């Protein structure tokens, strides 16, 4: 299906939390200023502000209570301390061509609510469906929550997107049927993306046996990977029984295992997104060509990524959002970050900030002026915007030195500076405004 024929798809329209973790109340709209959803939405906030909990909440509502129990067997701590219940409500916008119900069709309203709640039951906690906004409608039950329904593409990645080192328990989680493995790294720090390299090796093996769909999938993946995703002249040389091999700008060949963690984690995540796309949509017609000749994936969905800047050089942080948007133009990316450079890829006003718990401030979306300051600003200007809220970008040493310089300069102008203070003033000139 050509890209222009696609309207909406499974996107996140709104998220509302009540008494979840540090959020007594939170509601954010993830549609753009023009009503569209695909693109780059960025959530900022200090450590401990709830960014990860917010992403997990989205994924749990999309998965439903049964799959959420698999990922979080211990529900303690999810409800705000002192409360007996909490709810997560996500308004979902489906695509009527790709997202199907359990009966094969789709016969619900333009959007519907996927909602779960946690309730205290004696000394333990239970998770179940909720009815805060959905008004008894069954969209989530018949769609994304129903086992084996086609479409409803969504993925979730945690900050530890490793290829190697999975625990046995986490590894078992990655290979169970259904949608749970797509979110394992977000909920389990010891889960890895090692399955993606095995998948590529299998594609290569079946391609050699002249299996057409595997050939289409592998060729499409390599074409996208080698469109400067790895930067600095690094490209994927090929695949064999030993794994994925890369070539650097000097022409040196090396296995993926020998690359830095930044290369491994970025490549693993991209391959994992592509393999799940193949699993949901099939390889045929999954990719298409843009006007400049580059390949892109022309299927929709939602991908959430916690700390998308992890292990990435600042130059890569600046480019990663623009690259992913170009090559997955119908995907809604919802990411968290501590990097001002990641924010500059945000689309149509979609930068959000999480305040510290106890501050009395609700999560908010940046207004138009502040959004434009981020998109057009330099990193130090972005850091003092509401997206990050830093009072200044200098080190504490530089701030104190600047204050002392100003004090001594005032004494100098009044003619009351001692010889020692003159020498100190000269030394502190480095920190003067």
C-alpha positions in Angstrom: 0.0 0.0 0.0 1.5 3.4 -1.0 2.3 5.8 1.8 -0.2 8.4 0.7 -3.0 5.9 1.0 -2.5 5.4 4.7 -4.6 7.5 7.0 -4.5 7.0 10.8 -3.3 3.8 12.3 -2.6 2.4 15.7 -1.4 5.6 17.4 -1.6 6.9 20.9 -4.0 9.9 21.1 -4.1 10.7 24.8 -2.7 9.3 28.1 -4.3 9.9 31.5 -2.9 8.6 34.8 -4.6 8.7 38.2 -2.7 7.7 41.3 0.0 5.8 39.4 3.6 6.0 40.9 4.4 9.6 41.5 1.5 10.8 39.3 -1.6 11.8 41.4 -2.9 13.1 38.1 -1.4 13.4 34.6 -3.0 13.9 31.2 -1.1 14.5 27.9 -2.2 14.7 24.3 0.1 13.0 21.8 -1.5 14.2 18.6 0.4 16.9 16.8 -0.8 20.5 16.3 -2.1 19.4 12.9 -3.9 16.4 14.4 -1.3 13.9 13.0 0.5 11.4 15.2 3.4 9.9 13.3 6.8 11.4 14.1 8.9 12.2 17.1 7.4 13.0 20.6 9.9 13.7 23.3 9.5 13.5 27.1 12.1 15.3 29.3 12.5 15.5 33.1 15.0 15.1 35.8 16.0 11.7 37.2 13.1 10.3 39.3 10.4 12.5 37.6 8.5 9.5 36.3 9.5 9.3 32.6 10.1 5.6 32.6 6.9 4.9 34.6 5.0 7.0 32.1 6.3 4.9 29.1 5.6 1.7 30.9 2.1 2.8 31.7 1.4 3.4 28.0 2.6 -0.1 27.1 0.7 -1.8 29.9 -2.6 -0.2 28.7 -1.9 -1.2 25.1 -1.0 -4.8 26.2 -3.9 -5.2 28.7 -4.0 -6.7 32.2 -3.2 -10.3 31.3 0.1 -9.6 29.4 1.0 -6.9 31.9 0.9 -9.5 34.7 3.6 -11.4 32.8 5.9 -8.4 32.6 5.1 -7.2 36.2 4.3 -10.2 38.5 4.8 -8.0 41.6 2.4 -5.0 41.4 3.5 -3.4 44.6 4.5 0.3 44.2 2.4 1.0 41.1 -0.3 2.8 43.0 0.6 6.2 44.6 1.4 5.7 48.3 -1.6 6.1 50.5 -4.1 5.3 47.8 -6.1 2.1 47.3 -6.4 2.2 43.5 -4.9 3.8 40.4 -5.8 3.8 36.7 -4.0 4.1 33.4 -6.1 5.2 30.4 -4.7 5.4 26.8 -6.9 6.6 24.0 -6.0 4.5 20.9 -6.6 5.5 17.3 -6.8 2.4 15.1 -6.2 1.9 11.4 -9.1 0.1 9.7 -6.9 -1.6 7.1 -4.3 -3.0 9.4 -5.7 -3.3 12.9 -8.3 -6.1 13.2 -10.6 -7.3 15.8 -10.9 -10.9 17.0 -13.6 -11.6 14.4 -11.4 -10.2 11.6 -13.2 -6.8 11.1 -13.2 -3.5 12.8 -16.5 -2.0 14.0 -15.7 0.5 16.7 -15.5 4.3 16.8 -12.7 6.4 15.4 -10.8 6.1 18.7 -11.3 3.9 21.8 -9.9 3.7 25.3 -7.6 0.9 26.6 -7.7 1.2 30.4 -6.3 -0.8 33.3 -6.5 -0.3 37.0 -4.6 -1.5 40.1 -6.6 -2.2 43.3 -5.6 -3.3 46.7 -7.0 -6.7 47.7 -6.1 -7.2 51.3 -2.3 -7.3 51.6 -1.8 -7.8 47.8 -2.6 -5.9 44.6 -4.7 -6.9 41.5 -4.7 -5.6 38.0 -7.8 -5.6 35.8 -9.6 -3.7 33.0 -11.0 -0.2 34.0 -13.8 1.9 32.8 -12.8 5.5 33.4 -13.4 6.8 29.9 -14.4 3.9 27.7 -18.1 3.9 28.7 -18.4 0.1 28.6 -17.2 -0.1 24.9 -15.1 -3.1 24.0 -12.5 -1.8 21.6 -9.5 -2.9 23.6 -11.0 -6.3 24.5 -11.7 -7.1 20.8 -8.5 -5.5 19.4 -5.1 -5.1 21.0 -6.0 -7.2 24.1 -7.3 -10.1 22.1 -4.9 -13.0 21.4 -3.8 -13.3 17.8 -5.5 -10.2 16.4 -3.6 -8.9 13.3 -2.1 -5.4 13.4 -1.9 -3.2 16.6 1.8 -2.8 16.1 3.6 -1.4 19.1 7.0 -1.9 20.7 8.7 -0.7 23.9 12.5 -0.5 24.6 14.2 0.2 27.9 17.6 2.1 28.3 19.5 -1.2 28.3 19.2 -2.3 24.7 22.0 -5.0 24.9 22.7 -7.8 22.4 24.3 -10.1 25.0 24.1 -11.1 28.6 20.5 -12.0 29.1 19.5 -14.0 32.2 17.7 -17.3 31.7 14.4 -15.9 33.1 14.6 -12.9 30.8 15.5 -15.1 27.8 12.4 -17.2 28.3 10.4 -14.1 28.3 11.8 -13.0 24.9 10.7 -16.2 23.1 7.1 -16.7 24.4 4.3 -16.2 21.9 2.4 -13.0 21.6 3.3 -9.3 22.1 5.0 -9.6 25.5 8.6 -10.0 24.0 8.2 -6.7 22.2 8.3 -4.9 25.6 10.6 -7.1 27.6 13.6 -4.7 27.7 11.5 -1.9 28.9 10.4 -3.9 32.0 13.4 -6.2 32.5 16.9 -4.8 32.7 18.4 -8.2 32.1 16.4 -8.8 28.9 18.5 -8.5 25.7 17.8 -8.1 21.9 20.0 -11.1 21.1 17.1 -12.7 19.2 17.5 -10.1 16.4 21.0 -11.3 15.4 19.7 -14.9 15.4 16.8 -13.7 13.2 19.1 -12.1 10.7 21.3 -15.2 10.5 18.1 -17.3 9.9 17.1 -14.9 7.1 20.5 -15.3 5.4 20.4 -19.1 5.7 16.9 -19.3 4.2 17.9 -16.7 1.5 20.7 -19.1 0.4 18.0 -21.8 0.1 16.2 -19.3 -2.3 13.2 -18.7 0.0 11.7 -15.5 -1.5 10.1 -13.8 1.5 13.3 -14.2 3.6 15.3 -12.7 0.7 13.0 -9.7 0.5 13.2 -9.2 4.2 17.0 -9.4 4.4 17.6 -7.2 1.3 15.1 -4.6 2.6 16.8 -4.6 6.1 20.3 -4.2 4.7 19.3 -1.5 2.4 17.8 0.6 5.2 20.7 -0.2 7.6 23.3 1.0 5.0 21.6 4.3 4.4 24.1 6.0 6.8 22.4 4.8 10.0 25.7 3.8 11.6 27.4 7.1 10.4 31.2 7.7 10.1 31.4 5.5 7.0 30.4 2.4 8.9 28.1 0.0 7.1 26.9 -3.6 7.3 29.2 -5.7 5.1 27.1 -8.8 5.2 25.7 -11.7 7.2 27.0 -15.3 7.6 26.6 -18.2 10.0 28.8 -16.3 12.5 26.6 -13.2 12.6 26.6 -9.7 11.3 29.8 -8.2 9.9 30.5 -4.5 9.6 33.0 -2.4 7.6 34.4 0.9 8.8 35.6 3.9 6.8 39.1 2.4 6.5 37.8 -0.8 4.9 38.4 -2.9 8.0 35.9 -5.8 8.6 34.8 -6.8 12.1 31.9 -8.7 13.7 29.2 -6.8 15.4 30.3 -8.3 18.8 33.6 -6.3 18.5 31.9 -3.0 18.0 31.2 -0.4 20.8 28.1 -0.6 22.9 26.7 2.4 21.1 26.9 0.7 17.7 25.6 -2.6 19.1 22.6 -1.2 21.0 21.5 1.1 18.1 21.8 -1.6 15.5 20.1 -4.2 17.7 17.1 -1.9 18.3 16.8 -1.0 14.6 16.9 -4.7 13.5 14.4 -5.6 16.2 11.9 -2.9 15.0 12.3 -4.2 11.5 11.9 -7.9 12.4 8.7 -7.2 14.4 7.4 -5.2 11.4 8.0 -8.3 9.2 6.3 -10.5 11.8 3.2 -8.3 11.9 2.9 -7.1 8.3 5.0 -9.6 6.3 8.0 -8.8 4.2 6.3 -8.2 0.8 5.8 -4.5 0.2 7.0 -3.6 3.7 9.6 -1.2 2.3 9.3 1.4 -0.5 11.5 4.0 -2.2 11.4 7.7 -1.5 12.0 10.4 -4.2 15.7 10.6 -3.3 16.1 6.8 -3.8 16.4 5.8 -0.2 14.3 3.0 1.3 11.7 3.4 4.1 9.2 1.2 5.9 5.7 2.1 4.9 3.8 0.6 7.8 2.3 2.3 10.9 2.7 1.7 14.6 3.9 3.0 18.0 7.4 2.6 19.3 8.4 3.9 22.7 12.1 4.2 23.7 13.4 5.0 27.2 16.5 7.1 27.2 17.0 7.0 23.4 20.3 8.9 23.8 22.0 6.1 25.8 25.5 5.3 24.5 25.1 7.8 21.6 27.7 10.4 20.8 26.1 14.0 20.7 26.3 14.0 16.9 24.3 10.8 16.8 21.9 12.1 19.4 21.2 15.1 17.1 20.6 12.9 14.1 18.8 9.8 15.4 15.3 11.2 15.5 15.5 12.7 12.0 16.9 9.4 10.6 14.2 7.3 12.2 11.4 9.6 11.1 12.7 9.5 7.5 12.9 5.7 7.4 9.8 4.9 9.5 7.6 7.9 8.4 4.3 6.3 9.6 5.5 5.3 13.1 4.7 7.3 16.2 7.9 7.5 18.3 7.5 8.4 22.0 10.9 8.7 23.6 12.4 10.0 26.8 15.8 11.8 26.9 18.3 13.8 29.0 19.7 15.3 25.8 18.7 18.7 24.4 19.9 17.5 20.9 17.3 14.7 20.8 14.5 17.2 21.4 15.3 19.1 18.2 13.7 16.3 16.1 10.3 16.7 17.8 7.3 17.3 15.6 4.4 19.7 15.7 4.8 20.9 19.3 5.4 17.5 20.8 7.8 18.1 23.6 6.6 17.3 27.1 8.1 17.8 30.6 7.8 15.8 33.7 8.1 17.8 37.0 9.6 16.3 40.1 7.1 14.6 42.4 6.0 16.9 45.2 6.7 20.0 43.2 2.9 20.6 42.7 3.4 20.9 39.0 1.6 18.6 36.6 3.3 17.1 33.5 2.9 19.6 30.6 3.4 20.1 26.9 5.6 23.0 26.0 3.8 25.9 24.5 4.4 27.1 20.9 7.0 29.7 21.9 9.1 27.4 24.1 8.8 24.6 21.5 10.2 26.9 18.8 13.0 27.9 21.2 14.0 24.3 21.5 13.8 23.5 17.8 15.8 26.5 16.8 18.1 26.9 19.8 21.6 25.9 20.8 22.1 23.2 23.4 22.7 25.7 26.2 19.6 27.6 25.3 17.5 24.4 25.3 18.8 23.4 28.7 17.5 26.6 30.3 14.1 26.3 28.5 11.1 24.7 30.3 12.0 21.4 28.6 14.9 21.0 31.1 14.4 23.9 33.5 18.1 24.4 34.4 18.8 27.9 35.9 22.1 28.0 34.1 24.5 25.8 32.2 27.8 26.6 33.9 29.4 24.4 36.4 29.1 25.3 40.2 32.7 26.3 40.2 32.2 28.7 37.3 29.1 30.3 38.9 30.9 31.0 42.2 34.0 32.3 40.3 31.8 34.6 38.3 30.1 36.0 41.4 33.5 36.6 43.0 34.8 38.3 39.9 31.8 40.7 39.9 32.4 41.5 43.6 36.1 42.2 43.1 35.3 44.2 39.9 33.0 46.5 42.0 35.7 47.1 44.6 38.2 47.8 41.8 35.9 50.5 40.4 35.6 52.1 43.8 39.4 52.1 44.2 39.4 49.7 47.2 41.1 46.7 45.7 44.2 45.2 47.5 47.2 43.8 45.7 46.1 40.2 46.4 42.6 41.0 45.2 44.1 42.4 42.0 45.9 39.2 41.3 42.7 37.2 42.1 40.6 39.4 39.8 43.0 38.8 37.0 42.9 35.0 37.6 39.0 35.1 37.6 38.7 37.0 34.3 38.3 33.6 32.6 34.9 33.3 34.3 33.7 36.8 33.6 30.4 37.2 31.6 
